[in-house]
Amino acid sequence: MAQVGEMQFYGGLPLFEAFEGVADEANYRPLPDGWMLAVADIVDSTGAIGEGRYKSVNMAGASVISALMNALDERNLPFVFGGDGALAAIPASMAPKARAALAAAKTWVAEELGLELRAALVPVADIRASGRDMRVARFKASEEVSYAMFSGGGASWAEAEMKAGRYQIEAAPTGSRPDLTGLSCRWNPIVSRHGAIVSIIAIPGLRGNGPEFQALVGDIVALAEGEERGGHPVPENGPEPRLSMQGVAFESRAVARKGRRLLAWSWITLQSLMLFVCFKLGWNIGTFDTMQYRRDLVRNSDFRKFDDGLKMTIDIGVERLSQIEERLKRAAEAGVSSYGLHQQDSALMTCIVPAAMSRDHVHFIDGAAGGYAMAAKNLKAALAPVG
């Protein structure tokens, strides 16, 4: 674990509760120079998505966060889930353990999910030397959970450096496994109730993250807020309780090696059946409060964030989507922003549940047919030079 004083930096940041605060630079503080960014993504995630492997891609991205949390023994870690990848900010004293966790995650993702995970550790001091900054804020999603928001261009620069082959972390030896305790993917896709599940990415244009871009973010958030519950893709009482055997299989791979999975599979299946019976009938088991868990699941869901740009996966109607697209187009034409979005019929939920009785479980939301990865692909196409 990091020295107490090091993690107090992030834990001591003020919380903001209204999501439109992501556009307010006053909510952000510079990361200390002695910190590092752990960055990871899936190589050719769009190809895997094209093959229908959405759950595998999301599981791989979430495994990075789970591996780091467990290896560093830190629940209160500043991180962002990006669908096909993730990033986390860590003190330099954590770097050796983080490097080992990322190396093991690379091997696990390759051997169990058949995907290639890229990973890197990038010093914040190098980010600032490049002319970018790395600033962090804390958004209060619920009484139990907050999420990190990042601005300053540093995260995007670190990701580009990783893709260029710098700061790379090599895979651990064959058979290595990270500690993925708590990583779960038991939910079936959550079908849209309003028209479409839309994944949106909007980044600053040539004018940077100034007042015009901040106004754009405020407008997009306000438009989404006009939808029922702000476009939250998870129903108010939680997802429909249906058992996902594919999710059980993924979780079994996370917690047990080959040859030892039957017991893990059986236990996870039993837990899942008990949970879904409780959801369906409203039963409690011992101190497990089903309605409280439902409420926490919804409130703790990470369906919108700021990571050098606005990212949202929301459930909205056709008219509201048209309004959002029109606002984004105007901003793009004015050079204020570039954007990409992707529509699908349903959303996926991938979870990290440290303990059944704890209320600080986190739930990552992405589109079920490509989500953020496809929105990023469309953004890249929009940024490509014409001709």
C-alpha angles and dihedrals in degrees: 000000000000121000109280093242092055095057091042087074092069096033089052096055114114115256122232119202107190106078093218084072088083087083094053110093089199087075092060130084128193115258111240115264090239092064129093137210119234105206129183140164142165118262110236094359090164089059091052090047089051087058090054096254097135096136092050092052093048092045090053092050093048091045089068092060093043093049092050095046092051097041093049094038089227122133092174095064120146104237143146126213111215102183097247095033146359145218133210133185116227138173113256090247087069094052099098093052092041091051091051092048093050092047090052091046090055090055094044093049091050096046100038104029101027093232134121115240119200116204138178142170112221123188114234087222089062090050091055092045087059090058096257129108136221114217128169137199134180121234115199106225094172141338090279105035138049128178130214120242121197132204139164101077094268097113092053091048092049091051091050091050090051092050089050089058099256127131088013124173116214122225119264119247119290112286095025114141132192120223102262097171109158097020108134138174103174101132126096118228113291109233120224115258098190106042112285144010103233125194111203132189119183121176132182117274127218091301091063131220094325133134094291094055091043089053089051091053090049091051094049091048090048092050091050090047088060089069119083108288091355093294093299104176095209115080116249092254095041132265122321106276103246123142115243108207090185088057091049089052092051092049091049088056089051097054105033139041124238111283092030100064104096093077092043091047091049093048094047091047091051092048091049093049091049092049094049093046088052090049093048097045101028093240125157123213115209108306092345106115108202097195092047090051090050091051093046092047091057096042093045094051115121102217098142133034146151119241107159083315143023117287123182138164105196140166109234143155127251096258094050091046089053090052092050092048092049092052091048092049092052091050092048092050090051092050091244096118148357120218147181130193137181131199127211139159099246147018132235126224123206117181144200109204110178094189134355093240098043120096098210095087113139127213124200117209125203135156113276095226102048103310114177094005092058092041088053090050090053090047090052090051090051091052094048115107115256117246 
